[in-house]
Each structure stands twice: as C-alpha cells, then as structure tokens.
Amino acid sequence: MANNLLPARLGDLFRVTNLGRVGISGGFALATVFVERVLDTGFLVFLSAIALGSRHDVPEWLGRASRVLAGVACSGLVFALLMPFFGPAVLRVGGICVPGRWLAKFEHLVEQFLLGLGGLRHARRMLGFMLMTATIWSLDGAGAWELGRGVGADLSPVLTVLLLTSVALASAVPLSPGNLGVYQMVAVAVLTPLGVDRARALALSIALQFLIIANLLFWGLGSFWFLGGRHRPERQ
C-alpha cells in the first residue's frame, strides 16, 4: 500500500516498521523483504524472457532492460545465498568499526537479517512462495486481459505478460509517488509498437493503476488496523 503512495520504494521500510509493531525484528523483516524482491523480480524476468522469445517485433530497449534486470536478480540471489557464510566476518568487522554503544544493536540486526535470509534454504517454503507468486501473477494477468477487453484493447496472452512484467519491473525504479506516470509511459511504450492503439493503451494503464491502488488501499488499511489492534493490548 505504501509503495503505491510514497516515492522511492519507501513502502518497504513502512512494512518493516509495521511488522516491528507486533514483535518481528526489523532485521528479519528487512531480509524477508529483500528475499521477496529478489525472487519476485526473478520470476518476472523469467516470464518476460518467455514472452520476448515468442515475438520478434518487440522493442530492442525492452530486451536490453530485461537482460539488465535478469543480471540484477541473479546478483541479488547470489548475495542472499552467500551472505550467511560471511556472517561471522561481518560481525567481526562490525566489532572493530561500530562504536561500543551501538554494537549490540548492530549484531542483533545482522543476526536477524541472516535468519531472514535462511528461508531461501528451506525448500518447502520456497516452493510455497513460488506457487503463490505464480498464482498471484496469473490472477493479475487475467484481470489485465479482461480489463483490456473492456477498453477495446484485445490483448493476447503474450502482450498481457509483456505489459504486466514491464510495468512491474519499471515500478522497481524509485521515481514519482505511487509511480504516477510510470505505468502510463511504460504501457504506451510497450503496447503501441506491438499494434495496440495509443489511446487504448493509455486508457488501459490508467484503469489498471486505479484498480491496483484501490485494491491495495483496501487491504493495506485493513492490515494496518489489524496490526495496530494487536499491538495495543501488548502495550497495556
């Protein structure tokens, strides 16, 4: 919810802060956010690669952007997998560089971050995460396809995948609050060269972004209320 209202991906920090209200360590929450971003980006890059491979008329910039993001996702995954092995070295360096009054907090943050990364080594959790990711993006794709029909832009499955992956990957770049204008720019840039009328592509992007924001506001505000309600009895 916050990422659709705030600039520069500040919603990720908002999530970490709110999870801290119910007793989840900030370092652990930050690691799970990082893992989610890496795996989600990797899944989107995989989908876009399949879609790009099935067409030969896609813009060259889209292919280059997909390759760059594939490298970023792979780098993040390698970092997440190797970081636990360097944990002791990080703690030793922290013991030298971090002032004594902050050392305990630093060590706790690092330990919890490493614990959060440990989910990558749990095969059943990763399988469950990827299954939920595939389900969520399939539902998003079905919604975007139906919405395209509603505005007169009859999208093929390949175009639907290209639209969703391009918009989602572009939203990872910290730009305007709620990525206003980013959805529209990317949708028009991707769909117009592939035969979709410019006006229909713009209408589709506006309607899609409105529905996404409304949906996330509904669930986000409800979750915010739920977390606050769980926290208040603890304080009393």
C-alpha positions in Angstrom: 0.0 0.0 0.0 2.7 2.5 1.0 4.7 1.8 -2.2 1.7 3.0 -4.1 1.5 6.2 -2.2 5.2 7.1 -1.4 8.2 7.6 -3.7 11.5 5.7 -3.8 10.1 2.4 -2.5 9.7 3.8 1.0 6.8 1.4 1.4 9.4 -1.4 2.1 10.6 0.4 5.1 7.0 1.1 6.1 6.4 -2.6 6.0 9.4 -3.3 8.2 8.3 -0.7 10.7 4.8 -2.1 10.9 5.9 -5.7 11.4 8.1 -4.4 14.2 4.9 -3.2 16.0 3.9 -6.9 16.5 7.3 -8.0 17.7 9.0 -9.1 14.5 12.7 -7.9 14.4 13.4 -5.2 11.9 16.5 -7.1 10.6 14.4 -10.2 10.0 11.6 -8.3 8.3 14.1 -6.4 6.1 15.7 -9.7 5.0 12.3 -11.2 4.0 11.5 -8.0 2.0 14.8 -8.4 0.2 14.2 -12.1 -0.5 10.8 -11.4 -1.8 12.0 -8.6 -4.1 14.8 -10.8 -5.5 12.5 -13.9 -6.1 9.7 -11.8 -7.5 12.0 -10.0 -9.9 13.5 -13.3 -11.0 10.0 -14.7 -11.7 9.0 -11.6 -13.7 12.2 -11.7 -15.7 11.6 -15.4 -16.4 8.1 -14.6 -17.7 9.3 -11.7 -19.8 12.0 -13.9 -21.3 9.4 -16.4 -22.4 7.2 -13.7 -23.8 10.1 -11.9 -25.6 11.2 -15.2 -27.1 7.8 -15.8 -28.7 7.8 -12.5 -30.6 10.3 -10.9 -32.9 8.8 -7.4 -33.1 9.4 -6.2 -29.5 11.3 -3.0 -29.0 15.1 -3.5 -28.5 15.1 -1.4 -25.4 12.7 -3.9 -23.7 15.1 -6.8 -24.4 18.0 -4.9 -23.0 16.1 -3.8 -19.9 15.1 -7.4 -19.3 18.7 -8.6 -19.6 19.9 -6.0 -17.1 17.2 -6.9 -14.6 18.0 -10.6 -15.0 21.6 -9.7 -14.0 20.3 -7.7 -11.0 18.0 -10.6 -9.9 20.8 -13.2 -10.2 23.2 -10.9 -8.3 20.7 -10.5 -5.5 20.1 -14.2 -5.3 23.8 -15.0 -5.2 24.2 -12.4 -2.4 21.3 -13.8 -0.4 22.7 -17.4 -0.8 26.3 -16.5 0.1 25.7 -13.9 2.8 25.1 -16.4 5.6 28.6 -17.8 5.0 30.1 -14.3 5.5 28.0 -13.5 8.6 30.8 -14.1 11.1 33.2 -11.9 9.1 30.6 -9.1 9.0 30.2 -9.4 12.8 34.0 -9.2 13.3 34.3 -6.1 11.1 31.3 -4.6 13.0 33.1 -5.3 16.3 36.0 -3.2 15.0 34.2 -0.4 13.3 30.9 0.0 15.2 31.0 2.1 18.4 30.5 0.1 21.6 27.1 1.6 22.5 25.7 0.5 19.1 27.5 -2.8 18.8 24.8 -4.9 20.5 22.1 -3.5 18.2 24.3 -4.0 15.2 25.0 -7.6 16.0 21.3 -8.3 16.6 20.3 -6.6 13.3 22.9 -8.7 11.4 21.9 -11.9 13.1 18.2 -11.4 12.4 18.9 -10.4 8.8 20.8 -13.6 8.3 18.0 -15.5 9.9 15.5 -14.0 7.5 17.7 -15.0 4.5 17.6 -18.6 5.8 14.2 -19.0 4.2 16.0 -19.5 0.9 17.5 -22.7 2.2 14.1 -24.1 3.1 12.8 -26.0 0.0 9.2 -26.3 1.1 8.9 -22.6 2.0 10.5 -21.6 -1.3 8.2 -23.9 -3.3 5.2 -22.4 -1.5 6.4 -18.9 -2.2 6.9 -19.6 -5.9 3.5 -21.3 -6.2 1.8 -18.3 -4.5 3.8 -15.9 -6.8 2.7 -17.8 -9.9 -0.9 -17.8 -8.7 -0.9 -14.1 -7.9 0.6 -13.1 -11.3 -1.8 -15.4 -13.1 -4.7 -13.6 -11.5 -3.2 -10.2 -12.3 -2.8 -11.3 -15.9 -6.4 -12.5 -16.1 -7.6 -9.2 -14.7 -5.4 -7.1 -17.1 -6.6 -9.2 -20.0 -10.3 -8.7 -19.1 -9.7 -5.0 -18.5 -8.0 -4.7 -21.9 -11.2 -6.2 -23.5 -13.2 -3.6 -21.6 -11.3 -0.7 -23.1 -11.2 -2.2 -26.6 -7.5 -3.4 -26.4 -7.8 -7.1 -27.2 -4.5 -8.3 -25.7 -3.0 -11.7 -26.5 -1.6 -13.7 -23.6 1.9 -12.7 -24.7 1.1 -9.0 -24.7 -0.6 -9.3 -21.3 2.6 -10.9 -19.9 4.8 -8.2 -21.5 2.6 -5.4 -20.1 2.5 -6.7 -16.6 6.2 -7.6 -16.4 7.2 -4.3 -17.9 5.1 -2.3 -15.6 6.1 -4.3 -12.5 9.8 -4.2 -13.3 9.6 -0.4 -14.1 7.9 0.2 -10.7 11.1 -1.1 -9.0 12.8 2.2 -10.1 12.3 4.8 -7.4 10.5 7.6 -9.2 7.4 9.6 -8.5 5.0 8.9 -5.6 2.9 5.9 -6.5 4.7 5.6 -9.8 2.2 8.1 -11.3 3.0 8.4 -15.0 5.3 5.4 -15.0 2.5 2.9 -15.7 1.3 5.1 -18.5 4.7 5.7 -20.1 5.6 2.0 -19.9 2.3 0.7 -21.2 2.2 3.1 -24.1 5.9 2.4 -24.9 5.4 -1.4 -24.8 2.0 -1.8 -26.4 2.0 0.8 -29.1 4.8 -0.8 -31.2 3.1 -4.1 -30.9 -0.1 -2.9 -32.6 -2.3 -1.6 -29.7 -3.8 1.8 -30.3 -2.1 4.5 -28.2 -5.3 5.9 -26.7 -6.5 2.4 -25.7 -3.1 1.6 -24.2 -3.2 4.8 -22.2 -6.8 4.1 -21.0 -5.8 0.5 -20.0 -2.8 1.7 -18.0 -4.9 4.4 -16.1 -7.7 1.9 -15.3 -5.2 -0.8 -14.3 -3.3 1.5 -11.9 -6.5 2.8 -10.4 -7.7 -0.7 -9.6 -4.3 -1.7 -8.2 -4.2 1.3 -5.9 -7.8 0.8 -4.8 -7.2 -2.9 -4.0 -4.0 -2.2 -2.1 -5.5 0.6 -0.1 -8.4 -1.6 0.9 -6.2 -4.5 2.1 -3.4 -2.3 3.3 -5.5 -0.1 5.6 -7.2 -3.2 6.9 -3.8 -4.8 7.7 -2.6 -1.5 9.3 -5.7 -1.5 11.6 -5.2 -5.2 12.4 -1.5 -4.7 13.3 -2.4 -1.7 15.4 -5.1 -3.6 17.2 -2.8 -6.5 18.0 -0.2 -4.1 19.3 -2.4 -2.0 21.7 -3.2 -4.9 24.1 0.5 -5.6 24.4 1.3 -2.1 25.4 -1.5 -2.1 28.1 
